[in-house]
């Protein structure tokens, strides 16, 4: 018996299937982003048109049929309202049709939990970096059954900052891997570096980088922006690692696909004799498998969400989620 | 001058030694080879230089360790006795006021501590000392100062913070402006309550 999870918080409509912690399927369709970014209603329309096909695809690759599904989970938030709504309605409809329980999942918990699960590291420090989020977190006190945020961005998310820079530099497609490519072989220009304890800010760096574009080569600016931003995250993570006394670190979220960030955090963790793990990219990009996995954890640990909790929540904080499985 | 490593901090290693007859602490910023050389150099050399200057000033105006010897990446300073406030059962309102008057003196001299938490307050008998100026800098900005207040606010209880705030408001002439900034920072923060004992 397996749990089917639906993710639709942003541009990806994903469906995953988890059985006893084993990922049997991770199907997805991604809305193509143009230079105009994402218009939520258009993305939601895309999700509606693809929902049935992706669900069918996931079942097919798992070799299961709908009758084998014992619970459904979906992303409750954070994310774009119209997009979240499509996943939620698909989940509720399936739940009703199959007469199985439905579980609401926090998107960030999905990324962290699946990565922690695949890593095999016990009680790791989690570095979660995506478009909208950049946080360093972990379990500070098991009794609280909540994640503790050691440090985080005080303004915008790391991915969002890099995408913004890419748009200002007229790169296409305007996202992180393009910036990484143009940054290759650059030399370092001094940039604002802001770490406050274990928190950090990115807007000053972004403004400075965009303003330096006319007077410097794109390669050097892109290189310096990337090195500075990643160094800030690495330094704050190092402080959190030592303060928390954790023996390993995991990196997850969309920006975890960056090779340079992995290299930096890996070297940092290893320099303290700590393990380091990044999941394969299919789990760092938005995906349904992580939602299925957390749904299964909730199902096995007796979560009983009320009907009123089965909504969507665009701003759904990670430290308000109860971790029943601890 | 036998060296004994006593702790490994995020940016520096701390050693205990006897320096010309004075019980001392040496803080050495170790290499961070995962960074590009320019950023690594700036984090190690520039921060050491700034820290040494600020330590000299701070120890002349409030309870902070005196620097005895400074090199490119390291500082030897006097060793203070006492236990970290973070290891005490609670700080208590009296010590909270002492912390406030220390912070007021620093801010009055244009010094922002940068990591003003219980872990960096040493309590010894009836005295309180502030240590670790590794993230300190000179600034006259009320916003920078407000971050110091925010950090300590997050690491102490509500009652302790009330004593802290009262004493800080009394001992620092720009306190009103700083506390107003603090409200603004807390409103725009994504996570408003991050203290470890938050229930």
Interface residues (C-beta under 8 A of the other chain):
Chain A: X140 X141 X144 X148 X149 X152 X153 X154 X188 X190 X193 X195 X196 X197 X227 X228 X231 X234 X235 X238 X239 X241 X242 X243 X263 X264 X265 X267 X268 X271 X272 X317 X319
Chain B: X8 X9 X10 X11 X32 X33 X34 X35 X36 X38 X39 X42 X43 X114 X115 X117 X135 X147 X151 X189 X190 X191 X194 X196 X199
